[in-house]
């Protein structure tokens, strides 16, 4: 979980059985970071 006083939390569960994020998860994360001006 990413927590900041200026930005809403970003919740992500631990992927299983592998430890890599899937393409759609990476795209969602990038989109959220761009919306919040963090990327």
Beta strands, then each sheet from edge to edge (+ up, - down):
end
